[in-house]
Amino acid sequence: MKMVITIVQDKDSLRLAEALVEHDFRATKLATTGGFLKEGNTTFMIGVQSERLDDLMRLIKKNCSSREQMVSPISPMGGHADSYIPYPVEVQVGGATVFVLPIEGFHQF
């Protein structure tokens, strides 16, 4: 058995949640915040049998696409705001960050 921790952008969260239910994967959904862009993320904790791990990974990849987004940098802390001109930069967002951990036991009470 594996514990799959998947962090996705909020924009992909509903689509992934619906796909998980449709394919009979059970997940716990947590609201989280990203550190770099300070935007909302969703973290899914999914317990899965080892033989279904590849199916789950394909499902995550299919429903969590990466894309380019323009963002304005935050002004530097402690710097002179009057000399700081924030130019928007293009960054890649979306996709999924996935951690797969071994599970020694599973108990449901």
MDAnalysis code that builds the backbone (N, CA, C; Angstrom):
import MDAnalysis as mda
import numpy as np

u = mda.Universe.empty(327, n_residues=109, atom_resindex=np.repeat(np.arange(109), 3), trajectory=True)
u.add_TopologyAttr("name", ["N", "CA", "C"] * 109)
u.add_TopologyAttr("resid", np.arange(1, 110))
u.add_TopologyAttr("resname", ["MET", "LYS", "MET", "VAL", "ILE", "THR", "ILE", "VAL", "GLN", "ASP", "LYS", "ASP", "SER", "LEU", "ARG", "LEU", "ALA", "GLU", "ALA", "LEU", "VAL", "GLU", "HIS", "ASP", "PHE", "ARG", "ALA", "THR", "LYS", "LEU", "ALA", "THR", "THR", "GLY", "GLY", "PHE", "LEU", "LYS", "GLU", "GLY", "ASN", "THR", "THR", "PHE", "MET", "ILE", "GLY", "VAL", "GLN", "SER", "GLU", "ARG", "LEU", "ASP", "ASP", "LEU", "MET", "ARG", "LEU", "ILE", "LYS", "LYS", "ASN", "CYS", "SER", "SER", "ARG", "GLU", "GLN", "MET", "VAL", "SER", "PRO", "ILE", "SER", "PRO", "MET", "GLY", "GLY", "HIS", "ALA", "ASP", "SER", "TYR", "ILE", "PRO", "TYR", "PRO", "VAL", "GLU", "VAL", "GLN", "VAL", "GLY", "GLY", "ALA", "THR", "VAL", "PHE", "VAL", "LEU", "PRO", "ILE", "GLU", "GLY", "PHE", "HIS", "GLN", "PHE"])
u.atoms.positions = np.array([
    [0.848, -1.174, 0.000],
    [0.000, 0.000, 0.000],
    [0.893, 1.236, 0.000],
    [0.406, 2.300, -0.635],
    [1.147, 3.553, -0.740],
    [0.276, 4.717, -0.283],
    [0.942, 5.744, 0.230],
    [0.289, 7.023, 0.515],
    [0.795, 7.992, -0.544],
    [-0.117, 8.535, -1.323],
    [0.240, 9.479, -2.370],
    [-0.221, 10.859, -1.918],
    [0.724, 11.753, -1.738],
    [0.420, 13.137, -1.372],
    [0.605, 13.966, -2.635],
    [-0.475, 14.581, -3.082],
    [-0.480, 15.302, -4.352],
    [-0.874, 16.752, -4.118],
    [-0.010, 17.673, -4.529],
    [-0.275, 19.104, -4.372],
    [-0.568, 19.673, -5.751],
    [-1.753, 20.266, -5.898],
    [-2.171, 20.826, -7.188],
    [-2.666, 22.255, -6.995],
    [-2.664, 23.020, -8.063],
    [-3.199, 24.366, -8.019],
    [-4.725, 24.281, -7.874],
    [-5.305, 25.232, -7.155],
    [-6.753, 25.216, -6.931],
    [-7.545, 25.076, -8.226],
    [-7.039, 25.648, -9.311],
    [-7.762, 25.589, -10.588],
    [-7.914, 24.160, -11.098],
    [-7.022, 23.265, -10.684],
    [-7.082, 21.866, -11.117],
    [-7.773, 20.967, -10.101],
    [-8.046, 21.481, -8.936],
    [-8.512, 20.666, -7.822],
    [-9.870, 20.014, -8.057],
    [-10.839, 20.740, -8.542],
    [-12.180, 20.184, -8.743],
    [-12.152, 19.082, -9.798],
    [-11.443, 19.330, -10.882],
    [-11.352, 18.336, -11.956],
    [-10.703, 17.044, -11.438],
    [-9.634, 17.186, -10.653],
    [-8.975, 15.993, -10.109],
    [-9.871, 15.282, -9.103],
    [-10.542, 16.029, -8.232],
    [-11.426, 15.415, -7.227],
    [-12.528, 14.600, -7.898],
    [-13.118, 15.142, -8.950],
    [-14.176, 14.419, -9.667],
    [-13.628, 13.161, -10.332],
    [-12.432, 13.250, -10.898],
    [-11.820, 12.086, -11.552],
    [-11.482, 11.003, -10.528],
    [-11.025, 11.405, -9.351],
    [-10.718, 10.422, -8.305],
    [-11.963, 9.650, -7.895],
    [-13.066, 10.364, -7.704],
    [-14.328, 9.707, -7.327],
    [-14.794, 8.784, -8.451],
    [-14.723, 9.270, -9.681],
    [-15.170, 8.491, -10.835],
    [-14.392, 7.180, -10.978],
    [-13.109, 7.190, -10.606],
    [-12.271, 6.003, -10.749],
    [-12.072, 5.255, -9.422],
    [-12.929, 5.568, -8.451],
    [-12.981, 4.852, -7.170],
    [-11.690, 4.938, -6.349],
    [-11.081, 6.136, -6.339],
    [-9.970, 6.415, -5.437],
    [-10.508, 7.271, -4.298],
    [-10.140, 6.935, -3.082],
    [-10.563, 7.715, -1.920],
    [-9.451, 8.669, -1.530],
    [-9.840, 9.907, -1.209],
    [-8.833, 10.918, -0.898],
    [-9.325, 11.834, 0.205],
    [-8.379, 12.390, 0.936],
    [-8.649, 13.470, 1.873],
    [-8.098, 14.731, 1.241],
    [-8.920, 15.766, 1.202],
    [-8.567, 17.006, 0.516],
    [-8.290, 18.094, 1.557],
    [-7.137, 18.749, 1.431],
    [-6.748, 19.813, 2.352],
    [-6.504, 21.106, 1.579],
    [-6.952, 22.231, 2.122],
    [-6.656, 23.531, 1.528],
    [-5.273, 23.959, 2.002],
    [-4.376, 24.277, 1.051],
    [-3.020, 24.683, 1.382],
    [-2.653, 25.928, 0.594],
    [-1.526, 26.533, 0.930],
    [-1.070, 27.741, 0.247],
    [0.347, 27.537, -0.245],
    [0.582, 27.910, -1.505],
    [1.924, 27.791, -2.069],
    [2.845, 28.861, -1.533],
    [4.116, 28.568, -1.462],
    [5.093, 29.508, -0.917],
    [5.570, 30.531, -1.921],
    [5.766, 30.155, -3.186],
    [6.345, 31.054, -4.162],
    [5.359, 32.114, -4.638],
    [4.212, 31.696, -5.136],
    [3.221, 32.646, -5.660],
    [2.203, 33.070, -4.620],
    [2.224, 32.443, -3.449],
    [1.290, 32.743, -2.365],
    [-0.163, 32.560, -2.805],
    [-0.396, 31.619, -3.700],
    [-1.746, 31.331, -4.183],
    [-2.243, 30.034, -3.568],
    [-3.546, 29.833, -3.663],
    [-4.145, 28.645, -3.089],
    [-3.778, 27.378, -3.829],
    [-3.533, 26.356, -3.070],
    [-3.294, 25.010, -3.579],
    [-4.256, 24.065, -2.878],
    [-4.346, 22.876, -3.407],
    [-5.088, 21.819, -2.748],
    [-4.158, 20.626, -2.629],
    [-4.114, 20.038, -1.451],
    [-3.313, 18.844, -1.230],
    [-4.253, 17.666, -1.032],
    [-4.050, 16.632, -1.824],
    [-4.823, 15.402, -1.709],
    [-3.942, 14.346, -1.058],
    [-4.469, 13.680, -0.046],
    [-3.807, 12.522, 0.552],
    [-4.606, 11.303, 0.125],
    [-3.960, 10.414, -0.629],
    [-4.660, 9.300, -1.264],
    [-3.988, 7.994, -0.855],
    [-4.728, 7.111, -0.222],
    [-4.245, 5.769, 0.059],
    [-4.588, 4.877, -1.120],
    [-3.606, 4.141, -1.621],
    [-3.847, 3.330, -2.818],
    [-3.067, 2.010, -2.716],
    [-3.681, 0.947, -3.205],
    [-2.982, -0.329, -3.302],
    [-1.853, -0.184, -4.328],
    [-0.741, -0.827, -4.094],
    [0.435, -0.698, -4.962],
    [0.125, -1.020, -6.421],
    [-0.741, -2.004, -6.660],
    [-1.050, -2.382, -8.044],
    [-1.892, -1.334, -8.780],
    [-2.493, -0.389, -8.064],
    [-3.282, 0.684, -8.710],
    [-2.513, 2.001, -8.794],
    [-1.266, 2.011, -8.335],
    [-0.484, 3.248, -8.304],
    [-0.292, 3.836, -9.700],
    [0.036, 3.026, -10.685],
    [0.241, 3.542, -12.043],
    [-1.033, 4.175, -12.599],
    [-2.191, 3.559, -12.327],
    [-3.471, 4.135, -12.776],
    [-3.694, 5.505, -12.142],
    [-3.391, 5.607, -10.850],
    [-3.558, 6.874, -10.152],
    [-2.625, 7.936, -10.720],
    [-1.387, 7.586, -10.979],
    [-0.433, 8.554, -11.517],
    [-0.875, 9.065, -12.889],
    [-1.397, 8.181, -13.733],
    [-1.905, 8.608, -15.043],
    [-3.091, 9.561, -14.883],
    [-3.961, 9.261, -13.915],
    [-5.135, 10.098, -13.663],
    [-4.722, 11.497, -13.194],
    [-3.742, 11.564, -12.304],
    [-3.253, 12.861, -11.825],
    [-2.649, 13.647, -12.984],
    [-1.813, 12.999, -13.770],
    [-1.156, 13.676, -14.896],
    [-2.174, 14.190, -15.912],
    [-3.207, 13.413, -16.158],
    [-4.237, 13.795, -17.134],
    [-5.044, 15.015, -16.672],
    [-5.261, 15.144, -15.367],
    [-6.162, 16.184, -14.854],
    [-5.478, 17.414, -14.270],
    [-4.176, 17.426, -14.226],
    [-3.445, 18.557, -13.640],
    [-2.416, 19.050, -14.637],
    [-2.826, 19.979, -15.482],
    [-1.950, 20.457, -16.540],
    [-1.143, 21.666, -16.084],
    [0.078, 21.765, -16.598],
    [0.873, 22.959, -16.313],
    [0.604, 23.992, -17.409],
    [0.765, 25.257, -17.072],
    [0.494, 26.349, -18.010],
    [1.343, 27.554, -17.610],
    [1.445, 28.499, -18.529],
    [2.197, 29.726, -18.259],
    [1.248, 30.784, -17.705],
    [1.746, 31.590, -16.767],
    [0.926, 32.640, -16.160],
    [1.809, 33.855, -15.905],
    [1.279, 35.036, -16.146],
    [1.998, 36.274, -15.864],
    [1.750, 36.656, -14.407],
    [2.819, 36.950, -13.672],
    [2.696, 37.373, -12.281],
    [3.562, 38.603, -12.063],
    [3.130, 39.454, -11.158],
    [3.913, 40.622, -10.774],
    [4.678, 40.290, -9.504],
    [5.992, 40.474, -9.511],
    [6.771, 40.188, -8.311],
    [6.359, 41.086, -7.152],
    [6.499, 40.576, -5.948],
    [6.194, 41.336, -4.744],
    [7.372, 42.257, -4.460],
    [7.109, 43.481, -3.998],
    [8.199, 44.424, -3.732],
    [9.113, 43.866, -2.653],
    [10.406, 44.167, -2.755],
    [11.353, 43.615, -1.782],
    [11.104, 44.146, -0.385],
    [11.232, 43.259, 0.592],
    [11.033, 43.653, 1.984],
    [12.190, 44.542, 2.429],
    [11.868, 45.639, 3.064],
    [12.901, 46.526, 3.593],
    [13.572, 47.370, 2.542],
    [13.221, 47.186, 1.276],
    [13.829, 47.982, 0.207],
    [13.083, 49.285, 0.011],
    [13.556, 50.064, -0.896],
    [12.891, 51.323, -1.210],
    [11.813, 51.076, -2.247],
    [10.574, 51.184, -1.835],
    [9.451, 50.901, -2.732],
    [9.358, 51.927, -3.853],
    [9.857, 53.156, -3.633],
    [9.750, 54.175, -4.660],
    [10.657, 53.885, -5.859],
    [11.709, 53.117, -5.680],
    [12.610, 52.797, -6.787],
    [12.336, 51.415, -7.372],
    [11.373, 50.695, -6.831],
    [11.070, 49.343, -7.278],
    [9.950, 49.395, -8.295],
    [10.203, 48.904, -9.492],
    [9.179, 48.868, -10.539],
    [8.917, 47.401, -10.861],
    [7.753, 46.902, -10.456],
    [7.476, 45.478, -10.686],
    [7.088, 45.212, -12.136],
    [7.900, 44.482, -12.842],
    [7.583, 44.064, -14.197],
    [7.010, 42.661, -14.133],
    [5.876, 42.428, -14.775],
    [5.315, 41.076, -14.760],
    [6.285, 40.093, -15.419],
    [6.349, 38.910, -14.863],
    [7.175, 37.850, -15.431],
    [6.300, 36.632, -15.680],
    [6.687, 35.852, -16.668],
    [5.921, 34.658, -16.999],
    [6.526, 33.467, -16.257],
    [5.682, 32.739, -15.531],
    [6.137, 31.563, -14.793],
    [5.243, 30.383, -15.144],
    [5.779, 29.190, -14.957],
    [4.994, 27.985, -15.183],
    [4.265, 27.633, -13.893],
    [2.947, 27.439, -13.989],
    [2.123, 27.084, -12.833],
    [1.319, 25.835, -13.175],
    [0.661, 25.311, -12.183],
    [-0.183, 24.148, -12.407],
    [0.624, 22.867, -12.340],
    [0.089, 21.848, -12.964],
    [0.730, 20.553, -12.853],
    [0.471, 19.978, -11.469],
    [1.299, 19.075, -11.063],
    [1.137, 18.458, -9.753],
    [2.505, 18.102, -9.190],
    [2.621, 18.232, -7.886],
    [3.785, 17.729, -7.165],
    [3.295, 16.514, -6.394],
    [3.921, 15.370, -6.640],
    [3.421, 14.108, -6.102],
    [4.513, 13.413, -5.281],
    [4.162, 13.048, -4.053],
    [5.042, 12.275, -3.186],
    [4.403, 10.903, -2.988],
    [5.177, 9.844, -3.150],
    [4.679, 8.488, -2.943],
    [5.453, 7.890, -1.768],
    [4.708, 7.517, -0.720],
    [5.321, 6.995, 0.503],
    [4.823, 5.578, 0.773],
    [5.698, 4.721, 1.274],
    [5.241, 3.376, 1.657],
    [4.411, 3.432, 2.938],
    [3.415, 2.576, 3.022],
    [2.552, 2.503, 4.194],
    [2.748, 1.134, 4.841],
    [3.094, 1.132, 6.122],
    [3.284, -0.131, 6.845],
    [1.970, -0.732, 7.309],
    [0.987, 0.127, 7.571],
    [-0.294, -0.376, 8.047],
    [-1.390, 0.616, 7.757],
    [-2.607, 0.111, 7.709],
    [-3.770, 0.956, 7.483],
    [-4.870, 0.483, 8.408],
    [-5.417, 1.398, 9.165],
    [-6.501, 1.065, 10.105],
    [-7.614, 2.074, 9.936],
    [-8.822, 1.596, 9.873],
    [-9.980, 2.477, 9.778],
    [-10.931, 2.122, 10.907],
    [-11.220, 3.077, 11.768],
    [-12.067, 2.838, 12.941],
    [-13.399, 3.516, 12.808],
])
